């Protein structure tokens, strides 16, 4: 078996040698999915995984725009259209200086499995730019988004490819992107998700990734006769996913101890309650400030510059910032301090060695492609509402989100069984996601 996996990874490395994040994502999938393929004749000998690691299409383009001082700026834009076997490409846009082909291919590849898990009809894609929104004025953000969409609009559409937000792309950016698409194509369609409520957005979409992650953690705990109520929870990030994960933890009776950004983290031993979270939401979403400003308002909390929150003792950890933010040493500290559950809100936040530690210790571990799938699932619900030209209530969307997270949990259990009682959610998510896409690809022939 090891030789099959090594041979496969050698081919992928030869073709994508300078893409470490993409190789990391492929390796994690190959280790669990290749053994399954070998055991099942219907998939064996058809190079199905080799076909899945090759994007159907990759688009790279120049984005020129003028900053507030009149200087011409040049950025690079991308869209990776990874797999459309089960529906139109679907996945977010990321604006961050670190964006490159490796990061977008890893995200697009993960997205294929995640979207399949949601039970909805969505293929996988991802895109973005190395544009850095930090410190830019609203007008600069608007000019960049408009310039980005003048090219992207040729490649997307409600039945082709439906982007959404990700790091650096929130409701403000989606508004500017949607406006330019509508102007250029002269059509009002559900071409993007995460839209404002008055122009085609869905209730609960902003909350969905964070809420879904907590619903998934709750499912895992319930399966183990436990609950999130009364648990100490450490969260990284302070953006969209982190904020709504914190909100749901508070609602379910847990205590949120930390939040962070790329400069450091805050630790509030009293817990970040509703009022304090409102302060954070205003700080991050309206004032676009930094998390360290929390201690100016709440001086009993502490701020640790340049550090990550994993050394704070907790029962549950939710990495909700970015890829590879939780390494082997962080995992060891979490385990030493008694952590029993890690549920990933971000995409691939735990390194491979960190995941090995969690599996070795047999704690509950949910990979992002399962636990953060609530965001794209609710994007799928937004697409359905756009097609119907109808809006569901907050409760209707939230109930559907809960049901989808519960279905994903069931799928992980079905395919993630091990020789013991322990559920390997990585294996479960990878195989469950694979089966649906692979079946569709086989049915559609060699294309
Ligand atoms: P936001 O841009 O809203 O927030 C990102 C947060 O992560 C910020 O606090 C940011 O801090 C921090 N961060 C970003 N890069 C780094 C870094 N290199 N080191 C430390 N902290 C960092 O993004 P989202 O909350 O939307 O996304 C967070 C994660 O969740 C990403 O992995 C994304 O792919 C994933 N995700 C998002 C979904 C969504 O619906 N939005 C859906 C599914 C997954 P700073 O301000 O300093 O950069």
Boltz pocket constraint, residues with backbone or C-beta under 6 A from the ligand:
constraints:
  - pocket:
      binder: B
      contacts: [[A, 165], [A, 166], [A, 167], [A, 168], [A, 169], [A, 170], [A, 205], [A, 209], [A, 237], [A, 238], [A, 239], [A, 240], [A, 241], [A, 242], [A, 260], [A, 261], [A, 262], [A, 263], [A, 320], [A, 321], [A, 322], [A, 323], [A, 325], [A, 345], [A, 346], [A, 347], [A, 372], [A, 373], [A, 375], [A, 376]]
      max_distance: 6.0
